Amino acid sequence: MPSTTEKSKLRRGVSIFKKYLKPYRAPLGVISVFSLADAGANALTPLLAGKIFDSLISPRDISLPLWGVVTAALVFIAAWFLVRVVGDIAGWQKSVRQERFSADLHADYLIAAFSRVLELPLSFHKSHRVGEIISRVQRGADRLDSIATRVLIDLLPDFISVLIVFVIVFVLQPKLALVVVAAMGLYLVMLIRTAPGLSSISYKMNKAYSWAFGYSSDVMMNVHGVKQATAEGYERRQLFRFFRLKAARLWTDYMRIWQGLSFYQRAIVTLMQLGIFIYSFYLVRAGALTPGGLVAFNAYAAIVFRPLSIIANNWDVVQNGLAAVDRAEKIIERLPEVYVPPQAVIPKELNGDVIFRDVSFSYGSVKRPVLSGVTFEAKAGESVALVGESGVGKSTLVDLISGYYRPKKGKILVDGHDVSRLDLKFLRSKVAVVPQELLLFNDTVQNNIRYGSFGASDAKVVDAAKRAHADDFIQRFPRKYRQLVGERGIKLSVGQKQRIAIAR
């Protein structure tokens, strides 16, 4: 039986899943209507097929008010055809709307998740690998989509069919229906006892894959350093350790348990069918069941077991999915950066006077301060140099001015306004930084210069490039300002990247 922790994780995963489906109640309602029509058609089809079979073995006529005397087989064939047409149209419309819903759900989740990640404090991004974040969000989106479409929507018409079928099979032959009920009960007991226990392995497996992808992304982003250190062999061994020895081993353990459950499922279905055939043999000989009724009943037995088989075959999708969504949600539900503090101040303009008053700062829970009692003043228009060894806090001072971190002690003033009271988006829009680690997007030179001033005209972009002494080398590019700079500006020299950053 699943532990309390596993049940708690399952409940949390389900609640997260329901939260993301809530905005789609209208399209899900339409899909449900078509699913109901599809299910009704599927439930009636075996019954009509059995009637056709019986009417062919024992031909008889039926008197209809508008059509006169008609052969019974033709009536049942016409009814079967009409039901199938309705079912096919309903199934087609359900599939079309299901694919649209799936695409929208997947896209909206990625938009919401990555947008939320962008709003998290800089301290979060400095302590987490980019590849791991992307992997967790991507796996969460994929699994959410899989559960919603492959399990929830695909199973909906089958479960509706089962409800209708149970009524029909008990009307056809109550004793024979008990064989199906017994088989279903046995399988449900096994599924409930075995499958939930896989959740802990699933959670560990998702964590292992996220870590492995995070590490591999880190390596790919630093490929120049790997080659320079001739560390290709070392990194291959590390990738083997993370992907093969950890993540893949957990996947193997997971599937070993799962395949055992699948074997028992097939064995129960086989035994159920054997019981139906043996019992129905005596019923047909006794005249309690027609051959057509037997055909219909066997078809209904398959329909009844189909949803359980799908649940079993997709239980790993549900388990992996809920675990993946939960891990992604732990990132998404983090508190975002407070851009607008209580009683925020938004000045009309900032000139650039900066004052530090007895400022002390340390990162996180680290007790040793990076800055201690720093006091200085920089007037607007002045050029001020901060000189010191690496790691003494020069870059931290700039981050504090932009409000990425809050000082543990003291005050930082810009034009007399306490930075902790300023609207952060307004403040940062007035601060231009050329960082030590130059950050360029894999986009055109023009768009990299314009980034942050998205409404700037082409003429202003060129003017900024000229003032930054970047226009000369830009003009030598084959596509000039439309030249792609590559991942993180890898196609440019360090000096060229610096000039483009200054132009920005």
N, C-alpha and C positions, 0 to 999 in steps of 0.2 A: 504493500500500500504506500502511496506517496506520503512523504513527511509533511509536517506543518509548514516548513520553509518552502517546499515545492508547491504546496497548495497556495501559499501566499503569493509566490511568483506567478502561478497560473492565474489567480484572481487579478493580480496587478496587470498582467499581460492582456487579459480580456477587457479590463476597464479602459486601458490605453487604446485597444482596438476599437471599442465602442465609441470612444471620444473622436477618433478620426473618421468614423463612418457617419457621425451625426449630421454633418453638413450635406450629406448626400441622400437624405431621406426621400426626396422627391424622385430622383432617378431610380433609386432602389424600389420605390413603390411601383413604378411603371414596370420595372423588370419583374417584380413579384406577380403582377397581373398576367404577364405573358408566361411566366413560369407556371402559374396555376392552370392556364389553358393547355400548356404543353403537358403538364402532369395528368390532367384529366384525360387527354387523348391517349397518353401512354397507358393509363390504367384501364381504359375501355378496350384498347386494341386486342389483348389476349382473349377477352371475353367474346368479342365479335369474331375473332379467328376461330375460336372453339365452336361457335354457333355455325359458322360457314362449314367447318369440318363435319359436324353432325348432320347438317342439312344436305350435304353431298352424299353421305353414307345412307341416310334415310330421306330421300326427296319428298317434299310436301309443298303444298300451296298455301298462300296467305291471301285473304280478301282485304283489299285496301279501298277506302271510299272513293278516292280520285283515280286510282289506277286499275281497279278491278282485281281479278285473280292474278297473283304474281308468284312465281317460284320463290320459296323462302330463301334459297341460296342467293338469288339476285338481290333480295332486300338486304340481307346481311352484308353482302359485298358492297352495295351502295353505301350502307351505313358505315362500314369499315373505311371506305374511301373518303367519305366526308370527314370522319373523325381524324384520319391521317392528314388530310389537307389542312384542317384547323391546327393540328399539332405541329405540322411542318412550318406553317407560317408563324405560329407563336414561337417556336424554337428559333427560327431565323431572326425574328425581331428581338428576342431575348439576347441572342448572341451579338447582334449589332450594338445594342445598348450596353451590353456587358463590356464589350471591348472599349467603347467610349468611356464608360465609367472607370474601367481599369486604367486607361491612359491618364484621365483627369486625376484620379486618386494618387497615382504614382508621381505625376508632375507636381501636384499641389503639395504633397508631402515633402518632396525634395526642396521646393521653393521655401516652404515654411521652416524646414529644418536648417538649411544652409543660411537662410536669413537670420534665424535665431543665433546660430553659431557666430555670425558676424557681429552680433550685438553683445557677445560675451566679453568680459574684461580682457585686457591684454595679458594679464597674469595667467589666464586660462590657456591662451594660445602659446605662451612661452613654456608651458609645462606639459603640453600634449603634442604628439606627432600629427602632422597634417594628414598623412596617409591613414593613420588609425581613425581619425575623425571621419574622413571621407568613407572609409570602409564601413564603419558603424552605421553611418547615415544611409549609405547605399544599400547595405544588407537589410536595414530596417524598412526602407521603401520597397525593396523587392519582396520581402516576406509579408509585409502588410498587404501588398497587391495579391500575392499568391493565396493568402488565407481568404481574402475577400472574394476572389474570383474562382479559384480552383476548388475551394471548399464550400464557402457560404453560398455563393450564387449557383454553382454547379450542383450542389446537393439539394437546393431548395425544391426544384420540381420533383426530385426523387423522393424526398420526405413527404411531399404532398401526395405523390402517387401511392406511397406506402399506406397512408391513412385511408385512401379510397380502396386500395387493394385489400386491406384487412377486412373491410366490410364485405367485399365480394367473396373472398375465400371462405369466410365463415358461413356465408349464405350457400356457397357451392358445396362445401363439405367440412363441417365443423371439426370432426375428428382428425381429418387429414391436416387441417390448419394448425392443430396442436403440435404436429411434428415440426412445422416451421417455427412456431413460437418457442418450442423447447430448444431448437438449434440456435435461434437468435439469443435466447437467454444465456445459454452456455457461452456463446461467443462474446456477449457484452460483459459477462463476469470476467473473462480472461482479458479483455481489452482494458477494462477499468483497473484491474489489478496490475497489469504489466506496463501498459503504455505510459501512464503518468510518471513512472519511475525513470523514464528516459530524460526528463526535463533537466535534471542536474548535469547529466553528460552533455546535453544540448547547450546549456548555458556555458559550460567550460569550453566546449568546442567553438562557439561563436567568439568567445574571448580570445582563444588561441589564434583563430584566423584573423581577428582584428589586429592583434599584436604582430602577427607575421606580415600582414599587408602594410602595417605602419612602418615596420623595420625595412621592408623592401622599398617602400616609397622613399624613405630617408636615404637609402643607398642610391637609388636612381637619381635623386636630386643632387647627390654629391659624387656623381660618376667621375668627374675630373679628379677629385681627390683620391678616389679608389684606384684609378689608373696610375696616378702619380706615385702612389704608395705600393704599386704592384700587388694590390690586395684582392685581386679577382678570386683567387683560390680560397682565401680566408672567407670572403663574403659568400662564396658558393657553399662552404661548409656551414656557415651561419644560417643561410636560407634553408639548407637541408634540415638543420636542427629545428627551426621554427615551423616549417611547413610539413616536413615528412615525419619527424620524430614526435612532434607535439600535436599539431592540428590534425594531421591525417590519422594518427593513432587513435585519437578521440573519435574521429569519424568512423573508423573501423570498429571500435567498441560499440558505438551507437548502432551501427548497421547489423552487427552480430546479434544483438538482442532483438532488433527489429525483425530480422529475417526469421528468427525463431517464432515470433508472434505470427508472421505471415504464413509459416508452415502450418501452424495450428488452425489458422483461419481456413486454409484450403482443405485441411482434413475434416473440419466440421461441416463445410459445405458439401463435401463428397458423401459423408455419412448421412446428412440430411436428404440428399437426393436419392441415396440408396433406400432410406426409410420410406420416402414418398413412392418410389417405384414398387417396392414390395407390398406396401399397404394398398396402393391403388390397384394392384393386380387383383386382389381379392374383392375390392369394391366394384371394379368393372365387371368381374365374373358374376357378382351378386346382383348386378343391375342397379347398384346405388350410385354409380358414376358413369357417365357416357364417355366414349373415347375423346370427343371434343372437349368435354369437361376436364379430362385428364391433361389434354394439350394446354388448355387455359390455365389449369392449376400449376403445372410445371413452369409455365412462363411467369405466373404470379410469384412463385417461390423465388425465382431469379430476381424479380423486381424487388421483393421484400428484402433480399439479402444484398442487393446492389449498394444502397446507401452505407450499410455497415462495411462492405468491402472498400468503398471509397474512403470512408473515415479511417479505416485501418491503413490503407495505402497512402493516405495523406496525413496520417497522424504525425509523421516526421515533419511535414510542412507546417503543421500547427505548432508542434513543440519548438522546432527551430525558429519558426516565425515569431512566436510570442517572446522567445528569449532574445532574438535579434531586435525586435521592436522595443523591448524593455531596455536593452543596452543603449540603443540610440536615444531613447527617451531620457535616460539619465544625463545625457548631454543637453538635450533640448530643454529640459525643465530646470536647468540651472538658472539662477537669477541673472538677468541681463545687466549690463552696465547702466548705472543711473545717469542718464544724459541730462536730465533736468532736475536739479536738486530742489528741495523745498525752498520757497521764496527766492527762486532763481532770478538773477540779474542778467539782462541783455542790453548792454550799452549800445548806443547808436554806432559807435566806431571805437576801434582800439588803436592807439598811437604806438604803443610798444614799450612803455616804461615797465621794467620788471624789478621787483624787490623781493629778496629772500630775507626773512627775519627768523633767525635762530632755528633753521629747519633741520630736523633729524629724520632719517628714513632707514628702514630695513625691509627686506623682501619677506613676505609671509610670516612664518613663525620663527625665522632666523633671528637670534638674539643680537648677534654682532651687527651694529648699524653700518650701512653703506655710507651714509652721510650723518654727520654729528655737529649740530650747532652752526650750520652754514648761514652766514649773513653777508649779503652784498647787494649792490644796486646797479642796474644797467639802464641808462637813459635811452629814450628813443633816438635812433640815428647813430648811436655809438657802436663801435666794433669792440666786442669783449672776447678775450681768449681765455678758455679754461684749460689750464696746463696741469698735468699730473700723470702718474703711472697708469697703466691699464688696470681697470677694475676698481678705481677709486671713486667712481660715481659721476664722471663727466656726462655720459649719455643719460644717466638717471636724472640729472638736473633738467635736461631738456624734456624728458618724459613727464617730469613733475609739472613743468610749465604748461604742458598740453593736457594735464589732468588725467593721464593714464594711470597714475598712482596718487594716493593721498599721503602727505607727510605724517609721520607718527607724532611729530611735535613741530610747533612753529607755524608760520604763515607764508604763503606765496601770493604776492599782489601783482596784478597787471593793470596799469593805469589806476592804481588805488583800489581795485576790486579784488576781493579774495577769490582765488581760483576755485575754491570749493563751493562758491555761490554762483559761479558763472554757468550758463548753458553750454555744455561741452561741445555740441556741434557748432555753435556760434564761435566759441573760442578756437577750436581746431581749424575752422575755416579761415581764421586770421593768422594762423601760424604756418610758415613754410619751412620744411625740413629737408635737407639733403643728408640722408643717413650714411653711416659708415658702410653698412651692408645695403648696397643699392638695389632697390626693388623695382623691376620693370615687368610689365605684363607681356605675354606672348601676343602682341598686337602691333599695329603700325607705330612708327615714330611719332606721327601726328597725334594719334590717340593717347600715347603715353605722355606726351607733353600736355595735352588737354585734360588729362585725368584730374578730377577735382574741380575743374572749371569747364564743365561739359558744354556750356553755352558759348564758349569762346570761338570767335570766327577763325577761319584759316589764316587771315592776315595777322591776327594777334598771335597765333601759334608761331608763324614765321618770325614775327618781331621778337617774341620771347627767345626763340632759338638763336637769332642774331645777337641779342644782348648777352646770351650765355656762350657765345662763340661756338655754337654747334652747327650753324647753317652751312659753313664751308664743307664739313665732312658729310653732312646730310645730302647736300647737292651732288655728291659723288656716288651716292647709292644708286643702283639701277632704277629703283622706283621712288627715289628721293623721300619725301615725307610719308609715302605709303609703303615704305620698306618695313617688312616684319622683322622684329628684333630677336625673335626666338624665345624659348623658355628662360625666364628671368634675365633676358637680354644677353643670352649666351653668344649671339652672333656679333656682338659689339665688344670693343676693347673696354678696359676699365675706365680709361679717360673719356671715351665716348659716352659711356653710361653716366658718368658724373655730369657731363655737360647737359645731357638730356634731363637728368634729375634737377639740375639748376634751372633749366628752362621751364620745367614744370612748376 
